[in-house]
Amino acid sequence: MENYMTTNLSESDLQKIVERGIEAYEKNKASQIDNTKSYSIAKSAQMLGRSHSTIKKLIRSGKLRTTADGRRITQMGLQEYLQADSK
């Protein structure tokens, strides 16, 4: 026996729902980045093309998230900084 579903939604409405679902899936997937990975301040500065002192200022200002001891920058912290910086 086949199952069918009927709806009053238009094709464009259904397409929007699917697109939102895909966006939510991709956002969720991106948020599952390995948060255990971290980088030294020097490596982060090199990766971002910034100076060591600039990275320290970003950390002090709260714009760049670090590990609890404040000595390493998490991969998630770098992702968040790059997303905020690109806006």
C-alpha positions in Angstrom: 0.0 0.0 0.0 1.4 3.4 -1.0 1.1 6.4 1.3 0.2 9.8 -0.2 0.0 13.1 1.4 -2.0 16.1 0.2 -1.3 19.7 0.9 -2.7 23.1 0.1 0.8 24.6 -0.1 2.0 25.8 -3.5 5.1 24.4 -5.1 7.1 27.6 -4.2 6.0 27.3 -0.6 7.2 23.7 -0.5 10.4 24.7 -2.1 11.0 27.4 0.5 10.3 24.9 3.3 12.9 22.5 1.8 15.4 25.3 1.4 15.0 26.3 5.0 15.5 22.7 6.1 18.7 22.5 4.1 20.0 25.8 5.6 19.2 24.5 9.1 21.0 21.2 8.4 24.1 23.0 7.1 24.1 25.4 10.0 23.8 22.5 12.5 26.6 20.6 10.6 28.8 23.7 10.8 28.2 24.0 14.5 29.5 20.5 15.1 33.1 21.5 14.3 35.7 19.8 16.4 35.7 22.2 19.4 38.6 20.3 21.0 41.0 21.6 18.3 42.9 24.7 19.3 45.8 26.8 18.1 48.5 28.8 19.7 48.3 32.6 19.6 51.3 32.6 17.1 49.6 30.0 14.8 46.3 31.9 15.0 48.0 35.2 14.1 49.7 33.5 11.2 46.4 31.9 10.0 44.5 35.2 10.3 47.3 37.4 8.9 47.4 39.5 12.0 50.2 40.3 14.5 50.6 38.5 17.9 49.7 41.7 19.7 46.5 42.1 17.6 45.4 38.6 18.5 46.0 39.3 22.2 43.9 42.5 21.9 41.1 40.5 20.2 41.2 38.0 23.1 41.1 40.7 25.7 38.2 42.4 24.0 36.2 39.1 23.9 36.1 39.1 20.1 38.2 35.9 19.9 37.3 32.9 22.1 40.0 31.0 23.8 40.5 27.9 26.0 39.8 28.3 29.7 43.4 29.2 30.4 43.4 31.9 27.7 46.5 30.6 26.0 45.0 28.9 23.0 42.3 29.8 20.5 39.7 27.3 19.8 38.7 26.3 16.3 35.2 27.4 17.1 36.5 30.8 18.3 38.3 31.3 15.0 35.1 30.4 13.0 33.0 32.8 15.0 35.5 35.6 14.7 35.8 35.1 10.9 32.0 35.0 10.5 31.6 38.2 12.6 34.5 39.9 10.8 33.0 39.2 7.4 29.7 41.0 8.2 
